[in-house]
């Protein structure tokens, strides 16, 4: 209830935004086929254009999200949230002619470079501004759970494609009208300092107090006061040992997760003769289980176990979940992202949340670009008759191995609030 009072309007915005976006996603394949190859069951042009869009969007997000996140530290979260909110308002169901499709395709690809990932990282920075570190992991989980609930509702409501743009526009209007701007976490920092009668809180920056205890307060991530660039991201990775390890974790986790999404449909089709309806039902089960897990389990487990132990348990579930036991372990594996975001958030100062969340999203986008390039041909090879050995799920096992690497790195880490950077 306390979180609802602080973040209620942001949660409504997150639900509406994801509802509108994911109402379009299930229909994109049919729309693309009807526009480019009407009356045909196969269309290689549609496959190549979809892959090209994913690659360019991922590369654009790699560059754009850290910059957008860094700008939100200067100009405010709400001001920058308007960018992905308005960029996602694109009507898809006007007509299905080839000319309209190409216009939509190009516009969607350009806007997705900014919109994809920016909404989530800016919202998490907003949450970090409003919620103290002790409750931040639970708050991240609640927000991610609400967004996943929007995915479930959007998938169910995909038949009402014509209203998707209306819902997305309503999300932007609601956010503009009701979501209040934050002060970058300054008031939260002052309240914490007043409660402790000192500035030894992990969020404290050197300017908080000249008499702060250097022995108690762990250092924050190095501040970047100019517009963020790729060289700045490289400096951040080399300067902060904590952030560099967390970056490795989120990279390999995203690589494995995207690899699973790339390969699982074709594997289930060949191995178990799944139809598109069965796969849609599987997605709904995963979405519902993941949403309930983040809304219910995350607020309960995070205060008791801590983000570090929860991250290890979630990654262990991800390693088992990917190759063998299907969706049954999504209940724990879905907690990886909010756990790791919370760990890094505690290391950042009050005016650095957008920067670090944007960097993490950019790193995840890099994995999302690499993963289809690696896993698509690997999946096709091992499902074909020319496979070097009989192991149809080899690409899924490789996705599990990527998550195993992330698990190994996470086991060797200590909680961010207890371990100062070594550099």
Buried (B, 14 or more C-beta within 10 A) or exposed (E): EEBEEBBEBBBBBBBBBBBBBBBBEBBBBEBBBBBBBEEEEEBEEBEEBBEEBBBBBBBBBBBBBBBBBBBBBBEBBBEBBBBBBBBBBBBBBEEBEEEBBEEBBEEBBBBBBBBBBBBBBBBBBBBBBBBBBEBBBBBBBBBBBBBBBBBBBBBBBBEEBEEBBBBBBBBBBBBBEEBEEBBBBEEBBBEBBEEEEBBBBBBBBBEBBEEBEEEEBBBBBBBBEEEBBEEBBEEBBEEBBBBBBBBBBBBBBBBBBBBBBBBBBBBBBBEEEBEEEEBBEBBBBBBBBBBBBBBBBBBEBBEEBBBBBBBBBBBBBBBBBBBEEBBBBBBBBBBBBBBBBBBBBBBBBBBBBBBBBBBBBBBBBBBBBBBBEBBBEBBBEBBEEEEEEEEBBBBBEBBBBBBBBBBEBBEEBEBBBEBBBEE
